């Protein structure tokens, strides 16, 4: 008896799987907007190689700067938020994928009911039950698949957003660092003028130069000294800005005493415009957001059609443990839920999603 019920449920389960696999997906497939980009920027030789192929450590060779950049990538609050966002959307993507498959639950329910009618007739009514239940929404029109496509696009967009933020973070840390080094060099100019004044005094006292040259050196030193307070204030502000980027409270930044060597290519490679633009993280993020918006249109459109949910249960129930395994039961059912009246909410939702998708298309073209 048990084997017959199991075999019937197995056959039904196979039918459900075949139904899910061969169900249709209603909605227009995503296609990238036509941008009509030129094949070349110039008539000169071009390729797809760019400076972006270089690792940032080969460009910024100063070890102190490398340490600051690594701290910013590890500790910056915006970078941590972006990484957390990626994990959050990864979980949502897995949930959307799981919605495509059946949900199976198991339950064990022992129960004892005690009654005593009139106070002289105590009765214990025992019940033992164990069951497996299956519930599956058949994706007849592609509603769940559109939702999964949306979650994947949102996840990929978050990855590209973090990549764009990382590139901006590296460039900003390097900019602040070099500005600090330049300010340090300006501060060292005062020491240079002090030494120059000592040399001018010696030459004047030795009769080698006129008093005019000595007085001019004094004026230049005094003018430079008036700039020191403002210079110190700029250095302090720049150190605070850099400390904020690297995620630290200490505003003392260790840096080189002179401009470090910077790797600069002799000639910048000129690549194909379409290839170069497609590698920009912000544009890749914009396209993934457009794909997600397109999938939202598909979800809204398929909400107009009926939804079919199938359920199946197999269990064992008995009032005695001795007969527990010999008392199977099972049932299979289905629910067809179709929208009839919603005061125009579904159609307006479709229009809203389409307008949002059209706006993202325009925004994406503007970025290109």
LOTIBA-988343 format. One record per residue (C-alpha): x, y, z. Coordinates in steps of 0.001 Angstrom, whole numbers, plus 500000, padded with zeros to 6 digits. Example, Ala and Ser with C-alpha at 12.3 -4.5 7.8 and 13.67 -1.06 7.14 Angstrom:
<nodes>
512300495500507800
513670498940507140
</nodes>
This chain:
<nodes>
500000500000500000
502777502371500973
504705501606497801
501661502322495651
501164505750497226
504858506555496905
504870505507493244
501835507676492504
503397510689494194
506618510066492259
504717510049488951
502924513254489863
506212514847490897
507784513984487521
504778515502485756
505165518658487801
508836518938486896
508085518509483188
505352521140483443
507749523596485081
510508522982482547
508331523434479486
506270526381480690
506568529512478565
508122532843479460
506012535780478355
507659539146477794
510075540895475483
513680539775475746
516195542422476796
518249544002474031
521015546536474507
520141550059473300
521735551084470015
524456553668470676
525936554030467145
529488554524468390
532325555073465895
534713552189465386
537795554297466144
538575557457468053
541246558489465536
542586557158462270
545707555930464052
546278552347465095
544107551390468049
543608548341470231
541715547328473351
544663547710475730
544448550556478234
546140551866481338
543306550260483301
544916546883482590
547719547839484979
547462546898488637
547331549983490862
550441548830492739
552486549030489535
551281552600488956
551714553884492524
555107552518493526
555489554465496785
555091551895499580
553626554483501969
550962555362499422
550284551672498780
549715551159502498
547227554046502626
545328552767499586
545089549275501071
543794550706504355
541155552657502451
540025549553500574
539821547563503817
538444550138506262
536601552846504345
532971552969505449
531619553379501909
533632550346500767
532297548288503671
528735549345502846
529256548392499188
530607544963500191
527650544430502519
525285545429499716
526801542758497472
526217540078500118
522659541281500670
521786541052496973
523542537691496693
521123536341499303
518184537851497413
519418536201494219
519513532815495930
516020533338497337
514669534204493874
516324531079492475
514840528968495254
511340530212494379
511571528258491122
511720524930492958
509210523090495140
509104523639498877
509176520418500919
508399520337504638
508349517535507176
506287517435510374
505924515005513273
502915515503515543
502299513245518540
499254514161520637
497417512880523705
493942514138524553
492641513394528069
488915513554528859
486927512583531966
483189512738531348
481361513052534643
484520512520536655
484252508712536530
485208507945532951
488829508965532246
489846508417528635
493216508998526926
492969509542523178
496400509226521540
497280510353518022
500580510000516141
501209511671512810
504175512205510514
503944513775507076
505826515251504133
504203518151502303
505168519660498947
504122523021497572
505152524312494171
504108527375492206
504374526420488548
506028529240486628
503645529044483696
504244532536482302
507783533273483504
506873535444486494
509392533759488777
512043533670486073
511654537396485466
512028537948489222
515188535831489210
516601537791486234
515909540996488150
517734539742491249
520751538626489195
520968542015487446
520721543856490760
523495541685492171
525781542328489194
525007546054489410
526131546071493057
529375544342492057
530072546975489410
529136549752491846
531736548506494311
534312548265491508
533620551861490454
533853552998494072
537164551166494451
538639552905491413
537485556290492690
538829555511496153
542280554605494856
542466557753492722
541261560010495546
543706558604498106
546559559055495624
545442562618494865
545307563611498543
548667561954499187
550425563823496386
548797567070497445
550199566516500960
553651565861499528
553402569078497484
552360571045500594
555327569593502477
557614570778499709
556101574262499941
556739574245503678
560369573294503075
560705576408500936
560882578478504157
563988576580505243
565491577226501835
564892580992502137
566420581021505640
569571579405504313
569540581799501382
569288584768503789
572301583523505773
574285583180502560
573224586673501383
574295588196504738
577713586554504556
578226587736500988
577090591265501949
579334591427505018
582214590153502914
581693592906500372
580798590520497566
577258591890497044
575388595103497644
572993595783500501
570111595667498018
570552591921497465
570653591295501214
567499593372501846
565694591603498995
566467588225500573
565010589481503879
561821590610502147
561404587234500404
561902585407503710
559326587591505460
556827587110502642
557292583339502754
556900583294506559
553475584919506297
552297581964504230
553280579354506831
550102579502509012
547845579101505994
550069576311504708
549941574488508044
546144574784508031
545937573281504541
548190570401505579
546032569690508625
542820569737506561
544316567446503921
545515564990506578
542017564919508074
540472564281504663
542911561461503968
542362559939507413
538624559914506754
539177558078503483
541327555359505058
538850554915507901
541083556086510753
540728558783513400
544420559579513666
545150562597511481
548922562094511205
549795560727507775
553242559271507182
554423560264503727
557508560675501567
559726563735501946
559771564389498221
557683563528495205
557866559758494686
558436558278491284
555203557744489418
554862555192486654
553669556907483500
553504555144480128
555388556728477273
552269556623475109
548658556093476106
547059553293474065
544000554359472134
541430551590472223
538159551000470490
535522553322472008
532871550627472468
535356548298474166
536667550997476468
533204552195477461
531974548688478179
534804548265480683
533826551286482751
532259550001485994
529741552832486204
528436552079482707
528349548346483396
526381549140486552
523980551326484555
523351548526482069
522675545983484823
520213548420486399
518547548704482992
518342544893482738
516783544775486224
514227547424485238
513399545450482090
512856542337484231
510548544335486502
508393545042483456
508236541300482825
507219540634486433
504478543286486296
503194541988482962
503019538325484014
501136539327487175
498122539740484892
497935535982484287
496706533180486561
499068531503489002
499004527745489504
500157526273492809
500283522496493288
500409520769496662
501006517166497650
501095515495501052
502116512047502147
501812511040505777
501265508350508349
498674508754511093
497433506339513745
496075506276517265
498585503567518168
502302503273517613
501863499618516711
499824500539513633
501717503743512845
503665502444509837
500607500639508458
498398503743508335
499512505877505373
497508508609503704
498130511146500970
496491513750498783
497294515964495840
495692519309495085
496043522423493042
495040526072493250
494536528354490268
494501532006491317
493556534496488635
493286538293488977
489848539593488003
489522543131489308
492212545337490813
491030548871490051
493706549242487376
496650548596489706
498210545908487514
498045547909484285
499343551025486002
502179549002487486
503158547859483986
503115551448482708
505159552591485703
507824549934485142
507985550742481428
508428554446482109
511166553675484604
512887551402482077
512650554063479354
514168556637481695
517105554303482438
517644553808478700
517999557562478241
520256557833481283
522469554999480018
522824556620476581
523743559939478230
526501558232480208
527942556746477029
</nodes>
